[in-house]
Every structure is written in C-alpha cells, then in structure tokens.
Amino acid sequence: MKVNEKKWIRFRIYIVAVFFLFALSTVLSRAVQLQIIDKDRLQKMARDGYRKIVPLPPKRGSILDREGHELAVSLEVGSVYAEPRRIEDKVGTARQLALHLDMPAGNILKLLKKDKGFVYIKRKISSDKIENISQLRLQGIGLTKETKRFFPGKEIAGQLLGIVGDENQGLEGLEKRYDDLLRGEAQVIVQMKDAVGRPFHTSKPAEEKRDTHNLILTIDKDIQYKAEQALEKAVIKAKAKSGQCLVMNPETGEILAMATARGYNPVTETIAPAFNPNIFRDYKPEAWRNRVITDCYEPGSIIKSFLLSAAIDAHVVTPNTKFNCENGEYRVANRIIPDTKKHGILTAADIVVVSSNIGAVKIGNELGYENFYEYMCKFGFGQKTEVDLIGERDGLIKNPEGLGPVERANIYFGHGMTASSMQLAAAMSAIANGGRLMKPYVVKAVTDEAGKVIKEYQPQFVRRVISPDTAKTVSRILEDVATERGTAFDAAIDGYRVAGKTSTAQKVDPETGRYSSRNFVALFAGFVPANRPRLVILAMIDEPRGGHYGGLVAAPVFKDVGKWALANLRVQPQLILAENDTVSETKKISRGKKKIPVVEVKEVKKLDTGEKRDGDLLPDFRGLTMREVLKNISVLGINITFEGSGRAYEQEPEPGVSIDDVTTVKVSFRPPA
C-alpha cells in the first residue's frame, strides 16, 4: 500500500472519529440539559399534562380586643364546584342545584356548559346547604371546605379592622396591615386528567395544620361601642357631614377606641348607615376609609395649647404675662385678625382659656415662629405618628423660610396648617403625661393558634417635648377651659377634673379658595382626670349645621364617652378633704354644674370641738350620702376610704364597734335603686 493511500485512510478514520465524538457530545449535552438543567420545568409540564391544581383561600387568624372579645374570626363554610366535562345531564343538574343555592338555574347552566375541567358554582355557603347538596349525589358536582371572614360586632370598629376579599386576602385596615401574620398556609385541590384532558378524579384538601396568628388589640370593645354611639348621636344632632372620636391612654400610647361616623342625610334625618365590613360591597369605597388617620384638616384653636406650652417651656412668657387683645381687632400687615369676643388685657393663661386669636398671635410673636415651628415638630406635627395602620397622612406645618407675617399669625391659632386627629391626640397626650411624646399603637400582641404570645408590643417613647413642670402648668390652665370661664363648660364631668381645649376652625371653600363662613370643623380634645390622666379623648364634628362651636358640638361627646369610660375602667371619683370642713371650697373638681367632688383618700384631722372619747361606738353610715358620711366622721379623727358613688350601703368595720379599735373605715357606695 502506498504511503499516500495510508495517509488518506488515516485521515478518513479521524474524520469519522471526530463525527462520532461530536455526535456523542451532542447527545450527552442534551441529556444534561433535559435531566439536570430543565428537570423541574419538564417535570411540571408532565404533571400539568395529567393533573390540575386548584388553590383554596387560606384560613385567617382571629382579631381580639384587649379583653379577649372576638372582633374578627374565620368561620368554616362550604363551596360547590363542578367538573363540567363529566356532567351528562347539565340541565337537570342545574335545576337541582338552583333549589338549594338561591341561584337562577340559567346562571348555573351557563357555568356547567363551559369547556373546563373545574368551575366554582357558589362559594362560602352555609353548612346546611352543603349537607343538602351532598345528599343529591350529583355526577360531576363536588364540595369542599373553605373559611369565611366574619365580624361578630358588625359595625364596631369597622374601618379600623378593615375588609377581606373572596380569597381571604386583607384589603383594608388591620386586615391588610397584618395580612402576612393573619393569613395561614394555602391549601389546594388536585384534579387528575386523562390523555385527552378529561378529569377523572379530584382530591380533597389535606387536613394539615395551618400556620395562622391572632392579633390582640389595645382596643376596648365596650369603649369603642360607646364612642361610636356618642359620636353618631352628636353627628345627627348637629346634622354634620361626618365625625371622629379617638380615645387613647396618654401614658402608653395605647388606643382604646377609634370611631368614625358618616354624614347626615337631611331627607331621612339620619346619618348614613355605619360601615359593616361583613357586607363591604354594599358601600362606596369612601366608607371604608379610616378618617382618623387619613383625613387632615386645619385644627384651629387647639394649637393654642401647644403654642402656650412652647412659650412657657422656652421661658419667653409665664401664665401671668399680660397682653393687650385690642378689643377684638388686630392688624397684621394688610389683614385684620378678629376675635369672636372683644377682649382687653388678658394673661397668657386667659388667652387660652377664652381662646383669643389676637392673644395667640401676640404670644407667638414673643416666641418667634422659628421656635414655634421647632416645638410643633417635636409635638409630632407635619410627620406621621407611625401608628401601626395603613394610610396615615403626615399633615402640614409650614417651614419658616419665606413665610410672611400674616401666614405666621394664622398658624399661631391653627389655620394655614393641617393635622390629623391621630396627631392631635398624640400631642395632647404629651401635655397630659408630663411632656413625653408616645407612639400610638393598636396591636398589643401576636399569638399563635394555641393562644401563646409570640410577640408583644410595648409602649414606645419617641422624645421629650416639654418639661414636666411646663406640662403640669399647662394642664392646670387647660382645666379652666372646662369651666364657666372657658369655652368647654359642656365637657365637664361631675366628680373628675377635666382639662382640654376647643377648636372651631373655618374650612376652605374649594370653589372660592377662601375660608367659608358656613363650613367649620368643631373639635374638643382633652384628658381626664387632669391630675393623673387615664384617658385622652378627641372628638371632631365636620361641618355641623346650626351651632358650630367646638364647646357646644364636640365637647358633649368628650363628656359622654369620658364619663362612661371612666366608670368602665373603674377610675374612682376624687374627693379632697379639708381640715376644718368636709369639702374644700377652693378645690371643686371639674367646676361643672353640680360641682360634685371626687374621692381621694386623705387623713381627716380631729377638730378641736370633737375629740373622740373612750367608749364611743362607730356610727352606722348606711343610707347616707358621701357628704353626710363626712360630716359624721370628721369629728372622730378616723381615716376613711370611699368606693363607688351614690349612697352608702356597706361599711367596714361594722357599726357599733368601739372607736378605740378603729383607725380606718371603708365605706362602699352605690346609686339608689
């Protein structure tokens, strides 16, 4: 064989070898792609060829108030589905289902005629209907368990709790804010199909544990109900556009109630129906809104409380600093600042008590807008409170740069700025609790399905706004607002010291761009008891008709809610005992109409004219009023504690024992039958 022929044979062998190596590498690379790289995708395609997965809405955890009362729960209901390709007698099946589902047979027939392997006929129906349909044993008709969100209190805290969609997903309110925690693990139905896509088997969802959580709120269901009731009453009486009421613990920032009332209908003389999240589709979306955090408005004269706090804290004025209030008219640049009443010389304290706009402008000028702006930011205005809710707005407080004298003057008495009810209540709480701004919050704890606490939320201190001495001084001044001297006499609660501030703010007419002479925001925010506050209550009535002053329209809501809430929280009235009389004439509590004192345990000193003698017996106080008991015991030199109100019905020790053996007497009171 010639050399050239050998070379050619060798070359052909190489060519064939390279070809086979290339082919082998191609096969191997394709195998790697199919078996490793695209494994999951191809397996899914294969599974999809013979089965279909239908997801079911997950179960949701419960929402409870601070006492464990259920506000939102998940109920087990049933759903009816069909496998249309398996149903032969579609007309007959539709007719039988219509008898039990309260649906037209024609609508059901349309669903059964769809060229699909799976369709829902009706979801989330009662268990008795499910039982009736199961007994029919209809071909191609299946039943499955689902859960439905239910709000036992119906309208109670509707906007706060929010709404839930058909797939058990949170859409508004707390339901949306904590959707990830409340929503459990989803379940599925697996449907098997043959080679031509016809279903021949549908599995039932597995009964497995679902990882849901429950929310424990700071809300008190009873106080919430009372707030809604009192607010609705005030909105109807004032024929107002809407209303808001917020109840907060000033020491912790816990929100005890958050209520909104919808507008007055002059035709029916009632307000629009309260929002019920069980049937949220029956309402327009605006009814879902939690106005306490989403609506900002010009707050008006309540800002004078924070202005005075800033001025005293900055040591530019004292409560007794005097200002000339110009008899009701004061020119600033080219504008006249008016007062509703003509005032002459007023102290800084009186300016807040009688709510003089002119006086507020003069206090503001002493403080300076830059300092005022700094304090207002410290109080939390112009920024979100970061309450654990969605949709909160931050309001507006104008920066000093480029701000004219008229704009500055307006802001000193609460116009030209905006705030939400949440911001105002949090700021008022800072005065009530000694100068500390606390972060408001609604969720107290998160628990697992067994009720074990897995996360607990604690009060959060934000910053110190004013000194404790300043807060105490301003609190005493605000007490005079709820007296005959002030603008909120109707806020006084018999037996308790009330402090607060009214507002009657003009709203801007959207058509003219000027302040309206007809539309107002009436507001009262205060705290009680003033000397050791347990509650901050804000009441806002939007666009009242007739009387529009905050002291007349909003203050009664404060009184109604406060009186009831104090009793519900078992906050005892206070009574300050004098040395030589039963009640001090200079310490009448709340300075309301009846001026009934409240109870604080004090030591009653012996009078010179009534020393107790050996052998004296303890009198019987039962049936007597608080004042009569004091008159009888004041000469005995015995300490006394009171419980309740009304007339005495029980005492400890019992009457008739020797006074020599008694150091303290406890007398219990209750209202007469």
C-alpha positions in Angstrom: 0.0 0.0 0.0 1.3 3.3 -0.9 2.1 5.9 1.6 -0.4 8.4 0.2 -3.2 5.8 0.5 -2.3 5.1 4.1 -2.5 8.7 4.9 -5.9 9.0 3.3 -7.3 6.1 5.2 -5.9 7.5 8.4 -7.5 10.9 7.6 -10.9 9.3 7.0 -10.7 7.4 10.3 -10.0 10.7 12.0 -12.9 12.3 10.3 -15.3 9.5 11.3 -14.0 9.6 14.9 -14.5 13.3 15.1 -18.0 12.9 13.8 -18.9 10.3 16.4 -17.3 12.3 19.2 -19.3 15.3 18.1 -22.5 13.3 18.0 -21.8 11.7 21.3 -21.1 15.1 23.0 -24.3 16.5 21.5 -26.3 13.6 22.9 -24.6 13.9 26.3 -25.1 17.7 26.4 -28.8 17.3 25.5 -29.2 14.7 28.2 -27.6 17.0 30.8 -30.0 19.8 29.7 -33.1 17.6 29.9 -32.2 15.6 33.0 -30.5 18.3 35.1 -30.9 21.9 33.8 -34.6 21.7 32.7 -35.6 19.0 35.1 -38.0 21.0 37.2 -39.7 22.7 34.3 -40.2 19.5 32.4 -41.5 17.6 35.4 -44.0 20.4 35.9 -45.1 20.2 32.2 -45.5 16.4 32.7 -47.6 16.9 35.8 -49.7 19.6 34.2 -50.5 17.1 31.5 -52.3 14.8 33.8 -53.3 16.9 36.8 -54.6 20.4 37.7 -54.1 22.2 41.0 -56.9 24.5 42.2 -55.8 26.7 45.2 -58.1 27.3 48.1 -58.2 30.5 50.1 -56.1 30.2 53.4 -57.6 30.4 56.8 -57.1 33.6 58.7 -56.3 34.1 62.4 -58.7 36.0 64.8 -58.6 39.6 65.9 -59.4 40.2 69.6 -59.8 43.2 71.7 -57.7 43.8 74.9 -60.1 41.7 77.0 -60.2 38.8 74.5 -63.5 39.6 72.9 -63.6 38.5 69.2 -63.7 41.3 66.7 -62.9 39.2 63.5 -63.0 35.4 63.2 -62.9 32.8 60.4 -66.0 30.6 60.0 -65.9 27.2 58.3 -68.2 27.2 55.3 -68.6 25.2 52.1 -68.2 25.8 48.4 -69.8 23.9 45.5 -67.7 23.3 42.4 -68.4 21.4 39.1 -66.4 19.4 36.6 -68.4 20.2 33.5 -66.8 17.6 31.2 -68.1 14.8 33.5 -71.7 16.1 33.7 -74.0 14.5 31.2 -77.4 15.9 32.3 -76.4 19.5 32.6 -80.0 20.9 32.6 -81.2 18.6 35.3 -78.2 19.2 37.4 -78.6 23.0 37.1 -82.3 22.7 38.2 -81.5 20.7 41.3 -78.7 22.9 42.4 -80.9 26.0 41.9 -83.3 24.7 44.5 -80.6 24.8 47.2 -78.3 27.6 46.2 -80.8 30.5 45.7 -79.4 31.0 42.2 -81.3 31.0 38.9 -80.9 27.7 37.1 -79.9 29.6 33.9 -76.9 31.1 35.6 -75.8 27.7 36.9 -76.3 26.1 33.4 -74.0 28.6 31.8 -71.3 27.6 34.2 -71.9 23.9 33.6 -71.6 24.4 29.8 -68.1 25.9 30.0 -65.5 23.7 28.3 -63.4 23.5 31.5 -62.4 20.8 33.9 -63.2 22.8 37.0 -65.5 25.8 37.9 -66.9 27.1 41.1 -70.7 27.2 41.2 -71.1 29.1 44.5 -68.6 29.7 47.3 -68.8 30.2 51.0 -72.3 28.9 51.7 -73.8 27.6 54.9 -73.2 24.1 56.2 -76.9 23.1 56.0 -76.9 23.9 52.2 -73.8 21.9 51.8 -75.4 18.9 53.6 -78.5 19.1 51.3 -76.4 19.2 48.1 -74.2 16.3 49.3 -77.3 14.1 49.6 -78.2 14.7 46.0 -75.0 12.8 44.8 -74.9 14.7 41.5 -72.4 13.5 38.9 -69.5 16.0 38.4 -70.5 18.1 41.4 -68.1 18.4 44.3 -68.0 20.1 47.7 -65.1 21.5 49.6 -64.5 23.3 52.9 -63.4 26.9 53.0 -63.4 29.7 55.5 -65.2 33.0 55.5 -64.2 36.2 57.4 -66.9 37.2 59.9 -67.0 40.3 62.1 -69.2 39.5 65.1 -69.6 43.1 66.1 -70.7 44.1 62.7 -70.2 47.9 62.6 -68.0 48.0 65.7 -64.6 49.3 64.7 -65.4 48.5 61.0 -62.9 51.0 59.4 -60.2 50.1 61.9 -60.5 46.3 61.3 -60.8 46.6 57.5 -62.1 44.2 54.9 -61.2 40.8 53.5 -61.7 39.7 49.9 -63.1 36.4 48.4 -59.6 34.8 48.5 -59.3 35.7 52.2 -56.8 38.4 51.5 -56.7 41.6 53.5 -57.8 44.6 51.5 -58.1 47.4 54.0 -57.3 48.3 57.7 -55.7 45.9 60.1 -56.6 43.0 57.9 -54.3 44.4 55.2 -51.6 45.8 57.5 -51.1 42.4 59.2 -52.1 40.2 56.3 -48.9 38.2 56.4 -49.4 37.3 60.0 -53.1 36.6 59.9 -53.2 34.6 56.7 -52.4 30.9 57.1 -50.9 28.4 54.7 -52.9 27.9 51.5 -54.4 24.5 50.6 -55.1 23.0 47.2 -57.4 20.6 45.4 -55.6 18.2 42.9 -57.6 17.2 39.9 -56.4 14.2 37.8 -56.9 14.2 34.0 -56.7 11.5 31.3 -54.8 11.7 28.0 -57.4 13.9 26.3 -57.7 16.3 29.3 -60.9 14.8 30.8 -60.9 14.9 34.7 -61.5 11.5 36.3 -60.5 12.2 40.0 -60.5 15.2 42.3 -58.7 15.0 45.6 -59.9 16.6 48.9 -57.7 19.2 50.6 -55.4 17.7 53.2 -56.3 18.4 56.9 -52.9 19.8 57.8 -52.0 22.4 60.4 -52.1 26.0 59.2 -49.7 28.5 60.5 -52.0 31.3 61.4 -51.6 34.0 64.1 -54.1 36.0 66.1 -53.9 39.7 66.9 -54.7 41.1 70.4 -55.6 44.8 70.1 -55.3 47.7 72.6 -58.9 48.5 71.7 -61.6 48.1 74.4 -64.7 46.8 72.6 -67.0 48.4 75.1 -65.4 51.8 75.0 -65.3 51.5 71.2 -69.0 50.9 71.1 -69.7 53.9 73.4 -67.5 56.2 71.3 -69.4 55.2 68.1 -72.7 55.6 69.8 -71.9 59.1 71.3 -70.4 60.2 68.0 -73.4 59.1 65.9 -75.7 60.9 68.3 -73.6 64.1 68.0 -73.5 64.0 64.2 -77.2 63.5 64.0 -77.9 66.4 66.4 -75.5 68.7 64.6 -76.6 67.5 61.1 -72.9 67.2 60.3 -71.0 65.8 57.4 -69.1 63.3 59.5 -67.4 62.8 62.8 -64.4 61.3 64.5 -63.6 60.2 68.1 -60.3 58.8 69.4 -59.7 57.5 72.9 -56.1 57.0 74.0 -54.1 56.1 77.1 -51.7 59.1 77.4 -49.1 57.2 79.4 -48.6 54.3 77.0 -50.0 55.5 73.6 -52.5 52.6 73.6 -55.6 53.4 71.5 -58.7 52.3 73.3 -61.2 53.4 70.7 -61.2 54.8 67.2 -64.6 55.7 65.8 -65.9 57.4 62.7 -69.4 58.5 61.8 -70.7 59.1 58.3 -72.7 62.0 57.1 -76.1 63.3 58.0 -79.0 62.7 55.5 -81.5 65.6 55.7 -84.2 63.6 53.9 -84.3 60.7 56.3 -82.9 62.8 59.2 -80.4 60.0 60.0 -76.7 59.6 59.3 -75.6 57.2 56.5 -75.5 53.6 57.7 -72.5 52.7 59.8 -69.9 50.7 57.9 -70.3 46.9 58.2 -67.2 45.0 56.9 -69.3 41.8 56.6 -71.1 43.4 53.6 -68.4 45.9 52.5 -69.5 45.7 48.8 -72.8 47.4 49.8 -70.8 50.6 50.5 -68.8 53.0 48.4 -65.0 52.8 48.9 -65.0 56.1 50.7 -67.0 54.5 53.5 -64.1 52.0 54.1 -61.7 54.9 54.9 -60.4 55.3 58.5 -60.7 59.1 58.6 -58.9 59.3 62.0 -55.6 58.8 60.2 -56.4 59.5 56.5 -58.1 62.9 56.8 -56.2 66.1 57.6 -57.8 69.4 58.4 -56.9 72.8 59.8 -57.1 72.2 63.5 -57.9 75.7 64.7 -57.6 76.9 68.3 -56.4 73.6 69.9 -53.0 74.7 68.6 -53.0 77.4 71.2 -52.4 74.7 73.8 -49.2 73.7 72.2 -48.3 77.4 71.5 -48.6 78.2 75.2 -46.7 75.1 76.1 -43.8 76.1 73.8 -43.8 79.7 75.1 -43.7 78.7 78.8 -41.1 75.9 78.1 -38.9 78.4 76.3 -39.3 80.9 79.2 -40.5 83.7 77.0 -43.8 84.1 78.9 -45.4 83.0 82.1 -49.0 82.1 82.7 -49.4 85.6 84.2 -47.8 87.6 81.4 -50.3 90.1 80.2 -51.2 91.0 76.6 -53.4 93.6 75.1 -56.0 91.8 72.9 -57.0 95.0 71.2 -60.8 94.8 71.9 -61.3 92.2 69.2 -59.4 93.6 66.2 -55.7 93.5 65.4 -54.0 94.4 62.2 -51.1 92.2 60.9 -49.7 93.6 57.7 -52.7 94.2 55.4 -55.1 91.8 57.3 -57.3 92.2 60.4 -57.1 89.3 62.9 -60.5 89.1 64.6 -61.7 87.6 67.9 -65.3 86.3 68.4 -65.5 88.4 71.6 -63.9 91.7 72.4 -61.1 91.3 75.0 -58.8 93.9 76.6 -55.9 92.9 78.8 -55.6 89.1 79.2 -52.9 87.0 80.8 -51.3 84.2 78.7 -53.3 81.6 80.6 -56.6 83.5 80.0 -55.8 83.8 76.3 -56.0 80.0 76.0 -59.0 79.7 78.4 -61.2 82.2 76.4 -59.5 81.2 73.1 -58.3 84.7 71.9 -56.8 84.6 68.4 -55.2 88.0 68.9 -53.7 86.9 72.2 -52.3 83.8 70.4 -50.7 85.9 67.8 -49.0 88.1 70.4 -47.8 85.0 72.3 -46.5 83.7 69.0 -44.6 86.9 68.3 -42.9 86.7 71.6 -41.9 83.1 71.0 -40.9 83.6 67.4 -42.1 81.4 64.5 -38.8 79.5 64.3 -39.0 78.4 67.9 -42.7 77.7 67.4 -42.0 75.6 64.3 -39.4 73.6 66.2 -41.7 72.8 69.1 -44.6 71.9 66.7 -42.3 69.4 65.0 -41.3 68.0 68.4 -45.1 67.6 69.2 -45.3 65.5 66.0 -47.0 67.8 63.6 -46.0 67.6 59.9 -44.9 64.0 60.3 -46.6 60.6 60.6 -47.1 59.2 64.1 -46.1 55.8 62.7 -49.2 54.2 64.2 -49.4 50.6 63.1 -52.1 51.2 60.5 -52.0 51.8 56.7 -53.0 55.1 55.0 -51.8 57.6 57.6 -51.0 61.1 56.3 -48.4 63.4 57.7 -50.3 66.8 57.6 -48.5 70.1 57.0 -46.7 72.6 59.2 -45.0 75.3 57.1 -41.3 75.9 57.2 -40.2 79.3 58.5 -38.4 80.2 55.2 -40.3 82.6 53.1 -43.3 82.7 55.3 -45.0 86.1 55.6 -46.3 87.7 58.8 -50.0 87.0 58.0 -49.3 83.3 57.4 -47.3 83.1 60.6 -50.1 84.8 62.5 -52.7 82.4 61.1 -50.7 79.3 62.1 -50.4 80.6 65.7 -54.1 79.9 66.1 -54.3 76.8 64.0 -55.1 78.0 60.5 -52.8 77.6 57.5 -51.6 74.2 58.7 -53.2 70.7 58.7 -53.2 67.8 61.1 -55.0 64.5 61.6 -57.0 63.6 64.7 -54.3 61.0 65.5 -51.6 63.7 65.6 -53.7 66.0 67.7 -54.5 63.2 70.3 -50.8 62.2 70.5 -49.7 65.8 71.0 -52.4 66.3 73.7 -51.2 63.1 75.4 -47.7 64.7 75.6 -49.2 67.5 77.7 -51.2 65.1 79.8 -48.3 62.7 80.6 -45.8 65.2 81.7 -44.2 66.2 78.3 -43.4 62.8 76.7 -44.5 62.1 73.1 -45.5 58.4 72.9 -46.0 56.4 69.8 -49.7 55.5 69.3 -50.4 51.8 68.7 -53.3 49.5 68.1 -51.8 45.9 68.2 -50.9 44.8 71.7 -49.7 41.3 71.0 -49.5 38.5 68.4 -50.4 34.9 69.4 -50.2 31.6 67.7 -53.1 29.2 67.1 -52.9 27.9 70.6 -53.0 31.4 72.1 -49.4 31.5 73.2 -47.9 35.0 72.9 -45.1 35.1 70.4 -44.7 38.8 70.1 -45.7 41.6 72.5 -45.7 45.3 71.7 -44.5 47.7 74.4 -45.1 51.4 74.7 -42.5 53.4 72.7 -41.2 56.7 74.0 -40.5 59.0 71.0 -39.0 62.1 72.6 -39.4 64.7 75.3 -41.3 67.7 74.0 -41.7 69.9 77.1 -40.5 69.7 80.7 -42.7 68.1 83.4 -43.2 71.5 85.1 -44.4 73.1 81.9 -46.8 70.2 81.2 -48.2 70.5 84.8 -48.6 74.3 84.4 -50.4 74.0 81.1 -52.6 71.2 82.4 -53.8 73.4 85.2 -54.6 76.2 82.7 -56.5 73.8 80.4 -58.6 72.7 83.4 -60.2 76.2 83.3 -61.4 75.6 79.7 -64.0 73.1 81.1 -65.5 75.7 83.4 -67.9 78.6 83.1 -64.9 80.8 82.4 -63.8 78.7 79.5 -65.1 77.6 76.1 -66.0 74.0 77.0 -68.3 74.0 80.0 -70.2 71.1 78.4 -67.0 68.9 78.7 -67.0 69.0 82.5 -67.6 65.5 84.1 -69.0 65.6 87.6 -66.6 64.2 90.0 -63.5 64.5 87.9 -61.0 67.2 86.9 -61.1 67.8 83.1 -58.5 69.6 81.1 -58.7 70.3 77.4 -59.1 72.7 74.5 -61.8 73.5 72.0 -61.4 74.4 68.3 -63.8 76.0 65.8 -61.9 76.1 62.6 -63.1 77.5 59.3 -62.8 75.3 56.3 -61.6 76.5 52.9 -64.3 76.7 50.3 -63.0 74.6 47.3 -64.9 76.8 44.8 -63.7 80.2 46.0 -60.4 79.2 47.6 -61.3 81.4 50.7 -62.4 80.5 54.2 -66.1 79.6 54.3 -68.5 81.4 56.6 -70.7 78.3 56.7 -68.4 75.2 56.9 -66.5 74.6 60.1 -64.6 71.9 62.0 -65.7 71.7 65.6 -63.2 70.0 67.9 -62.5 69.2 71.5 -59.5 67.3 72.8 -58.8 66.8 76.5 -57.7 64.5 79.2 -59.3 63.2 82.4 -58.6 63.0 85.4 -56.5 66.1 84.9 -54.2 65.4 87.9 -53.5 61.8 86.9 -54.7 61.3 83.4 -56.1 57.9 82.3 -57.8 59.0 79.1 -57.1 61.4 76.3 -60.3 61.8 74.2 -60.6 63.8 71.0 -64.0 64.5 69.3 -64.3 66.1 65.9 -67.5 67.1 64.2 -67.1 68.0 60.5 -69.3 70.8 59.1 -72.0 70.9 61.8 -75.1 72.9 61.0 -76.7 75.4 63.4 -74.3 75.7 66.4 -70.8 75.1 65.1 -68.6 75.9 68.1 -66.4 73.1 69.4 -67.5 73.7 73.0 -71.2 73.2 72.1 -70.9 70.4 69.4 -67.8 68.3 70.2 -67.4 68.8 74.0 -70.5 66.8 74.9 -69.0 63.8 73.0 -66.0 64.0 75.3 -68.2 64.2 78.3 -70.4 61.3 77.3 -67.6 59.0 76.3 -65.3 60.1 79.2 -67.9 59.6 81.9 -68.8 56.1 80.6 -65.2 55.0 80.0 -64.0 56.1 83.5 -66.7 54.0 85.0 -65.9 51.1 82.8 -62.2 51.4 83.7 -63.2 51.8 87.4 -61.5 55.1 87.8 -62.8 56.3 91.1 -64.0 59.9 91.6 -61.8 62.1 93.7 -62.7 63.9 96.9 -60.3 66.3 98.5 -60.9 66.6 102.3 -60.3 69.8 104.1 -59.0 70.1 107.7 -61.9 72.1 109.1 -64.7 71.2 106.6 -65.9 68.2 104.7 -65.1 69.7 101.3 -62.7 72.5 100.4 -64.5 75.3 98.6 -61.3 76.0 96.6 -60.9 72.5 95.2 -64.2 71.8 93.5 -63.5 69.2 90.9 -64.2 69.8 87.2 -66.1 73.0 88.1 -69.1 71.7 86.4 -72.8 72.4 87.1 -73.3 70.1 90.1 -69.7 70.5 91.4 -69.7 67.1 93.0 -66.3 66.4 94.5 -64.3 63.4 93.7 -62.6 60.9 96.0 -59.1 60.8 97.1 -58.1 59.1 100.3 -56.9 61.7 102.8 -56.3 61.7 106.6 -59.1 63.5 108.4 -57.7 65.5 111.3 -59.5 65.8 114.6 -61.4 69.1 115.2 -60.9 70.9 118.5 -64.6 70.6 119.2 -65.0 66.9 118.8 -62.3 64.7 120.4 -63.3 61.1 120.5 -64.0 59.7 123.9 -63.4 56.3 125.4 -66.4 54.1 125.0 -67.7 55.8 121.8 -69.1 53.4 119.2 -68.7 53.6 115.4 -71.8 55.1 113.8 -74.0 53.4 111.1 -73.3 55.2 107.8 -75.5 53.1 105.7 -78.1 55.0 103.7 -76.2 58.3 103.9 -74.7 60.4 101.1 -70.9 60.9 100.8 -71.2 64.4 102.3 -73.3 63.2 105.2 -70.8 60.5 106.0 -68.0 63.0 106.0 -69.9 65.3 108.4 -70.4 62.4 110.8 -66.9 61.1 110.7 -64.9 64.3 110.5 -65.1 64.9 114.3 -63.9 61.4 115.1 -60.3 61.7 113.9 -60.6 58.4 111.8 -59.1 57.8 108.4 -61.7 57.0 105.7 -61.7 55.4 102.2 -64.6 55.6 99.7 -65.6 53.2 97.0 -68.3 53.9 94.4 -70.8 56.7 94.4 -74.4 57.3 95.5 -75.5 56.3 99.0 -73.6 54.1 101.5 -74.7 50.5 101.6 -71.8 48.8 103.3 -69.1 49.7 105.7 -66.1 48.0 107.3 -65.8 47.7 110.3 -69.5 47.1 111.0 -71.3 49.8 113.0 -71.3 49.5 116.8 -67.7 48.5 117.3 -65.6 50.6 119.7 -63.9 53.6 118.1 -60.9 52.9 120.2 -60.3 49.8 118.0 -60.8 51.6 114.6 -58.2 53.6 112.7 -59.7 53.4 109.2 -63.2 53.0 107.9 -64.0 51.8 104.4 -67.5 52.9 103.1 -68.9 51.5 99.9 -71.5 53.5 97.9 -73.9 52.6 95.1 -76.6 54.6 93.3 -80.0 54.4 94.9 -82.4 51.8 93.5 
